[in-house]
Amino acid sequence: MKIIIVPFLMVALLLTGCITVSLSPEGSKVRLTSNPDVVRNCSYVGQVKGTDHFNGGLAGQGAAEENAMREIRNRAADMGANTVHIVTKSTGTSGSAIRGEAYGCT
C-alpha cells in the first residue's frame, strides 16, 4: 500500500501549481496590445490587473503568466472593454502580475 500512496502524493503535490484560469467567452474577444497607438482613438474604460502565483508545481512561470493574461482579459470584458493596453508585466519566481488600461475600441 505504501508503494502506491507515496507516488500518488508526490504527483498530487507537483500538480498543485497547475490550476488554470478559464477564459470567459467575452474575455476571449478582448485583444491585448503593448502598442499605445492601437488605443489612441478608443474610449478609456478603466484600469485592470491580472495576477497568478507560482506554486512550484509543473505549471511553472509560463502558466502563471498565461493565467494572469486570462484574468486581465476576463476583467476587461466584465467592464465592457474589448482591448487592453498592457502597461506593466512582471513574471518571476513568485508569479506573474500584469497591469493594463481597458478600452472600448470600434
C-alpha positions in Angstrom: 0.0 0.0 0.0 2.9 2.4 0.7 4.2 2.0 -2.8 1.0 3.3 -4.3 0.3 6.1 -1.9 3.8 7.7 -2.0 3.9 8.2 -5.8 0.3 9.4 -5.7 1.1 12.0 -3.1 4.2 13.2 -5.0 2.2 13.6 -8.2 -0.5 15.5 -6.3 2.0 17.9 -4.8 3.6 18.6 -8.2 0.3 19.3 -9.8 -0.8 21.9 -7.2 0.6 24.6 -9.4 -1.5 23.5 -12.4 -4.7 25.3 -11.6 -5.7 27.4 -14.6 -7.9 30.4 -15.0 -10.7 29.9 -17.5 -11.1 32.4 -20.3 -14.8 33.5 -20.5 -16.5 33.7 -23.9 -16.5 37.5 -23.5 -12.8 37.5 -22.4 -11.8 35.6 -25.5 -12.9 38.6 -27.6 -10.6 41.1 -25.7 -7.5 42.0 -27.6 -4.2 42.6 -25.7 -1.6 45.1 -27.0 1.5 46.8 -25.9 1.3 49.4 -28.6 -0.3 52.6 -27.4 -1.2 53.7 -30.9 -3.7 50.8 -31.1 -5.9 52.5 -28.4 -5.3 56.1 -29.4 -8.9 56.6 -30.8 -10.6 54.4 -28.2 -12.7 55.2 -25.2 -10.9 54.6 -21.8 -12.9 52.3 -19.5 -10.5 51.8 -16.6 -7.5 50.0 -15.0 -7.3 46.2 -15.0 -4.9 43.9 -13.2 -4.3 40.2 -13.5 -2.2 38.1 -11.2 -1.2 34.5 -10.6 1.2 33.0 -8.1 3.7 30.4 -9.0 3.3 27.5 -6.6 6.3 25.5 -7.7 4.3 22.8 -9.5 4.7 21.6 -13.0 2.8 24.6 -14.4 5.7 26.9 -13.9 6.1 30.6 -14.6 4.7 30.4 -18.1 1.4 29.1 -16.8 1.3 31.8 -14.2 1.7 34.5 -16.9 -1.0 32.8 -19.0 -3.4 32.8 -16.1 -2.7 36.5 -15.4 -3.4 37.2 -19.1 -6.7 35.3 -19.0 -7.7 37.1 -15.8 -7.0 40.6 -17.2 -9.0 39.7 -20.4 -11.9 38.5 -18.3 -11.9 41.6 -16.1 -11.7 43.9 -19.1 -14.7 42.1 -20.7 -16.6 42.5 -17.4 -16.1 46.2 -17.6 -17.4 46.3 -21.2 -13.9 46.8 -22.8 -12.7 45.0 -25.9 -9.0 46.0 -25.9 -6.3 46.2 -23.1 -3.2 48.2 -23.4 -0.6 46.3 -21.3 1.2 48.9 -19.1 3.4 46.6 -17.0 4.1 42.9 -17.0 6.2 41.2 -14.4 6.9 37.4 -14.1 9.3 35.9 -11.6 9.8 33.1 -9.2 6.8 34.1 -7.1 4.3 34.5 -10.0 3.1 36.9 -12.6 1.4 40.3 -12.4 0.1 42.3 -15.3 -1.5 45.8 -15.2 -3.2 47.4 -18.1 -5.7 50.0 -19.3 -9.0 48.8 -20.7 -10.5 50.5 -23.7 -13.6 50.2 -25.9 -12.5 50.4 -29.5 -14.5 50.3 -32.7 
